[in-house]
Amino acid sequence: MRAGRGRTWVAGGRGLALTALLGVAALLPGAPATAEPAPAWGPCPAEAGAEKASCATVSVPMNYADPDGARIEVMVSRIPALDPARSRGALFGNPGGPGGDSLSFWSGPSTRVPQLREFDLFAVQPRGLRWSTPLSCSSLLDIAPITDRAACEVARPGYPATVTSESVARDMDAVREALGLDRISFFGVSWGTYLGAVYATLFPGRVDKLVLDSNVDPNVSWVDQVARVPAGVADRLNDIFDWIAANDSIYGLGATREEVLAEWKRQSASQSGGWSSPIVGATTYAAYGRSAWPYLAQGMREYRDDPEQLRFLKYLARPAAVSDMTSGWMRDATRCNEDSGLNPAALTTMAVTLLTDSDPFAQQEALMRAGITCAAWPQTTRRVPVDGAGLAVRPMLVQSPRDPATSGAPAMAAALGGDILWVEGGDHGHFTRPNPTLNTAVLHYLRTGEFTIDSAPEAPITTPNPPTVVPGAR
């Protein structure tokens, strides 16, 4: 998952169930989606932050293996092209996760990159999340982070087993059908890259252009994919601490990587040292994008001077937390349905690591490799093997070699027959950042299907250095 330098140390009865449920979840590739037509557009939910968009609900089958059975609803947001008569077509998007809210997906990007308003912009809120038919798992097991599927079955029996990447892709096609669209383009980030690849595999004739940004590896299990993230974050600390050291005249946290690391360890230990501490959550978030680095450095400086001052660290740690319970439930349902079960061989390693290793990222990795999240959630299906053989236009894949979370572009490109645009550095998610070289290339591809460059510089840090105000604070 990671390229480049060494890691920085920081302190701080299934087979039968699978067989039975595979028969329920099995779906014919390319089978048409079923949806009710003529969505009625109106205001989006106020909490969605999608003021520029209008929203509608579309009825879809709960289980696509039983299209005449129970139905659920998915919500979709729309920002129409500025000139409808000259629209370049429909562009769908997904922010990743799984579990990321989608309705506001285009609101910010269409402001940062106004050329996106040449397209009709759509985002489907995945099943299982609020505003679509949500999962309701009122009682989770007390032993976090195990998700209890039995609790999720109470409100809507049979529904949790259908919350999969394939079902979300089929929901997206049901929305396409309800909108009367022949073809759509798609832009997905992180897990959204796998969602887009699944859609392209199931419905290649309905795909116009496909842009996949910060790609998951379609050949790697969710357990392994997620378990690689803590090590990727720890590795990315080299870059973060080098930048903070280069700005020692501003923050005074150390003139070398090692000095900044020592201060980071001290603060992590004083905040309990666990992965739930503000500084670990803030650092994890900062590893995903350089624009957060000044906030992390300022947060460390303020905490050093006043241990009661956590405003910047809590601001960064907040996005890493689950803001709505359905987000975590949908995330775990998707992963566990597609890739479930404990890894007995990793349980001993997990126990030893939790007891003896004070590195919070090592602890997270050990916990994730054990597959403990899905201990109470039997697998219901298998992930769709992605294939781009039926696509008319080669997909564009955007990837940074030091992305801490996902580095699967080579494998995804091989599976789909796509071309990779490599972006320097290690940010996660690139298109619509302040990067004219990259944004121009992606827009040209979306307009023409032409791949013009294979490398681009990383986006600059535009955050004030040092920041004085927490974004959104009043």
N, C-alpha and C positions, 0 to 999 in steps of 0.2 A: 504493500500500500504506500510505502514511503520511499523516496529517493534521496540520496545525498548522505549527510553526515551522521555521525554516531549519536546515540541517545544521551541526553542530559539527565542525570539522576536528580530527583527532587525528593525532599522529605515530606515529611508530612504524614405390561400388558398392552404397550403402544402399537405393536404390529397389527393386532386385530382391529384396534380403533382406526388405524390408518386405512386398512383395507376396506373397512365398512364405509368410511367417510369419503374415500376416493371415488367410490361409485356415485355418491351424491354430488361431489364437486366436479367430476369430470365434465369437460365441455368440449364441443367440437370446435377446433380452430376455425375462425372465420365465420362461425354461425352468426346470423344477423341479430343485432340487439333489438329489443322491443321497448318502445317508449310511447307515451301519449304526446300528440303534437301540440303546437301552438302555445308555447309558454307565455304566461302573463307577466310582463315585466313591471316591477315596482321598486320602491326603495330597498336597499340592502339593510340587514340588521345594523343598528347603530354601533354595536360593539365590534363589528367586522372591520371598521376603518376603511371602508370602500366607498367613500363619499362620491368619487368620480364615476362610480359604476351604478348600474341598475341590476336587480336580481330577480330570478324566477326559480320555481321548483319544477322538476321533471320527475314523473313517476317511472320507476324502473322495476324489473323483477328482483325480488330479494335473492332468488336463486336462479341463475340463468339455465341450470339444468331442468328447471320447472318454470318456464316462462309464463304459464297460465296460473301459477300459484300466487302466493302472497307477494305484495309489492311494498316497496319503500320509496322514499323521495330523496333526491339529491338537489342541492341548490347550486345554481350557476350564476356567475356575475358576467356582465357585459359592458364594455366600453366601445361604442361604435366608432368606426373610422370618421375622421373629421369631415371627409368628403365621401359620403356613402356611394356616390355614383362612380367613384374612382378607387374604391377599396381594393387592396391587393389580396383580399381573401381573409379567411378566419385563421387566427393564431391562438391556439389554446396554450395554457401554461400551468405548471405545477411547481411549488416551491420545495418539495422534498419532504423528508421525514423518515418513514411514514408518520403522519400525524400533524403535518403542517396545515394550518388554515390557508385556504386558497382564494377566498373571495376578494381580498385586497391585493392579490398578486401583481396586477398590472397598474395599480394606482400610482405607486412611486416610480416604477420604471418608465411609464409613459410620460412622466414629467421630466425625468432625467434624460431620456432619449426620446424627444418629441416626434422623431420620425416613425416611432411605433404607431402613431395615430394614423398612419397610412393603412393600417390593418384593423379589422374588427377583432377586438381582444376579448377572449373568454377564459374563465377559470371555473372548473367544476370542484365544488367542495366534496372531498372523498366521503364515501359512505362510512358510517361509524362516528363521524365528527359532528359537533354541534352545527346546527343550521341545516345539515342533511339529517336523515334519520340517524340519531346518535346511538352509540352503544351506551348501556347503563349497567355498570358493574358496581352496585351500591356497596358491596362488602368485599374488599380485597383481603387476602390473607395478611395477617399481621406481620408475617416474616417478609418484609420488603427485600428485594424487589420482585417477589413472585406474584404473578397475575393469575387470579383464580377464575378459570373459564366458567365454572359452575355458577359463580355470582353473576356473570355476564349473561347467562342463559335465562335468568329469571324473568326479566322484563320482556324479552322477545325470543322465545325458544327457536333455535335453529339459525338465528341471525348471526351470532358471533363467528360461526364456521364459514360464513360467506364473505367476511371482511378480508379480502386478499388483493394482491396487486392485479390479478387477472380480472376480478370483479370490478375494480375501480376502472380499469381500462375499458371494460365492456360498458360501464356506466357512461364513460366519456363518449363512446360511440352511440349510445342511446340518446345522449344530448345532441350529438351531431345530427342524428336522424330527426329528432324533434325540431331542430332548427332548420331543417330542410337543406342541409349543406351536403354537397357531393364529396368534397375533400376538405381536410384541415391541415394546417401546419401546427407544429408542436414545439414548445420550448420547455425543457425540464431541467431542474437542478437537483443534484444529489440523488435521493431515492426517485425523484422525478425522472431521472435518466432511465432507470429500469422501467418505470411506468411507461415512458414513451417508447422504449424498445419493445415492451410487451404489446402495446397498441400497434406498433408497426409490424410485429410478427403476426398478430391476429387479423389485422385489417390493412395489409400493405397497399391495396388499391385505393384506400381512402386517405392516404398520407400524401401531402404535397411536399413540404420541407420538414426536416427534423433536426433540431439543435439540442444537443445534450451537453450540459455544462457541469463539470465536476462529477465524473462518472463512477458509479459503483461497478464492481467486477461481476459480471453476470454468472461467472463460474464458481464464485466463492459463496459459501453458506452465509446466512445472516449472522449466525453465531460468530464465525471467524471475522466477518466484515466489521461487525460492531466491536469485537474484541481488539481489533487493530487500532481503533481510534485513540485510546489513552496513550499508547506508545507513540502514535503520530503526533499527538499534542505535546508529549514530553520532548520529542525530537524537535518540534517547531520552537521550543523554548530557546534553543540556540540562537535563532534569528531574532526573537523578541528581546532577549537579554543583550545581544550585540547592539541592537538599536537603542535600548535604554542606556547602555554604557556610552554609546556615541553621543548621547544627549545628557551626559552627567552634569554639564554646566547648568542645565535646567532643573533636573530632578534630584541630583546629588545622591543617587542610589548605588554608585560605584562606577569606576572608570573602566572596568573589565567585565567580561561575561561572568567570571568566577565571583567577583565582588557582588554583582547584582544577584546572582544565584544564592549567595550566602544570606543576603538580606531577604530574599524570597523565602528561603527555608525558615528564617527566624520568624517572619510574619505568619507563615503557614502553621508553624508549631504553636504560636501564641493564639491562633484562631481554632485550635483543636487538631489541626493537621490532617483532618479527614477530607474526603472528596466533596463533602457538603459545605465546607468552609467557604466564606465569601471569596477569598483570594484564589482558591482552586477553581471555583465556578467562573470567576472573572478571567482567569488565565486560560481556561478552556475556551471561553467565548473569544478571547483575543487571538487565540491560535488560528481561528477561522478567517480573520481579515485584519490587515495592517492598520486600517483606519481606527481600530480599537486600541492600538498600542499606546497612544498618548493618554487615553483614559486609564489604562492599567497602570502606567507609570505614575500618573498623578494620584491615583488611588493608593499606590504603595507609598508615595511620599507623604500624603496626608495621614495615612495610618501610622507611619513611622513617627510622625510628629505628634499625633493624637490618636491613641488606640480606640477612642470612641468615634472617630471620624471614618465612616465606611461608605460614604455616599457614592463614590465612583466605583468601588468594588462591588457594591450591591447593585448598581445600575448595570454593570456588565454581567453579573451572575444571574440577574433576573431572566434574561432571554433563555438561559440554559435550563431554567426550571419550567415545569409544565404549568402553563397559565390557565388551562382548562382541562379538567379531568378526562374528557373524551379524547384529548390528544394522546395521552399516555395509553389509554385503553385501545385506541385504534392502532397505535404503533405496535403494541405488544401482540394484539390480535393478528395483525398482518404477518409479523415475523414468526409468531408461534404456529399459526396455521400452515405456513410454508416451510418451516424449518425448526421443528420442535425437539424438545427432549434434553434431559440432563446428559452431561458428558462425565461418566463415572471416573474416567482416568484423570480428569481435571479437578475433581472435587478435593482430593488430597492436596494438590498444589494450591487450590484456592484457600483451604483452611490454613495451611502453613504460611502463605503470603499474608493473609489477614492478621495472623498472630505475630508475625516476625518482621514484616517489611513495612516501614513507615512511609514509603513512597506511595502517595495517594493514587497516582496513575497506574502503578504496578498492581495495587489493590483492585482498582476498577477492571483492569485487564483480566486478572485472575477470576474475578467474579463473573465476567461476561463469558470467558472461555468455558466455564463450567456449565453454561446454558441454564442457569438456575431460574432465570425469568420465566421460562416455559415449563417448569417442573410440574405445574398443575394445568397445563394446556396441551392436550394431545394434538398432534399434527393432523390436518384435514386434507391437505393437497400437496402437490409438488410445484415448485416454481416453474414458470414457463421458460423453456429453452429459447432464447431469442435468436432470430434469424432475419436478416434483411434482404433475402434473395428476391422478394417480390417488389422491392421499392423501385420507383422510377427515378428517383434522385438520391444520390449518395448522401447519407447523413453527415452533418458537421458535428464533431466532438471537440469541446473546449476543455482544456485540462492544465493544471499546474503540477509540476513534478514533485513539489513538496507539500501538496495538499495533505493536511493531517487526518482528514476523514475519509476521503475516497481517492483512489489512484488507479481506477480501473479502465481508463481510456484505451490502452492498447488491446485489452481483451474485448472490450465493447466494440471497438472499431473492427477487430477481426471477425466478430460474430455478425455485425451488421453490414460490413463492407463500407465503412465510413472513413472519413479523413479527419485527422487530429490537428487542431490549432493549439500549439503549446504556448502557455502564458508563463512568463518568468515568475519566480517566487513560490509562494505556497498558499495564496488565498483560496478560499472555498467559495465558488460562485463568482463569475467574472462579468458576464454580459450585463450591461447597464451601470457598472461602476464607472467612475470618471476615467475611462480608457479609450480615447478616440480611435486609436489604431484597431483595437479589438472590436469596438462597437461598429465601426465602419465596415469591417470584414463580415461580421455577423449579419448586419442589415443587407449588405450586398448579396449574401447567400440567400437570405429570406426572400429577396426580391427576384433573384435570377437563378438560384441553384448553383451558382459558381463559387468555387473554393479558390480564394486568391492568395492567401498567405498561410504559412504553417507555423509562424511564431509571432509573438507580440510581447512587448514589455509589460511588467506588472503595473497595476494602477497606482498612482501616487497616493501618499497619505495626505488627505485634505483636512483632517481634524486639526483644530487649533493646537499649537504646541508651545506652552502647555494649555490644556483646556481649563476654563474657570467655572463653567456652568454645566451641570448635568443635563443632557438633552431631555426635554419634556418637563423639567422641574419648574415649579412656579414659585 
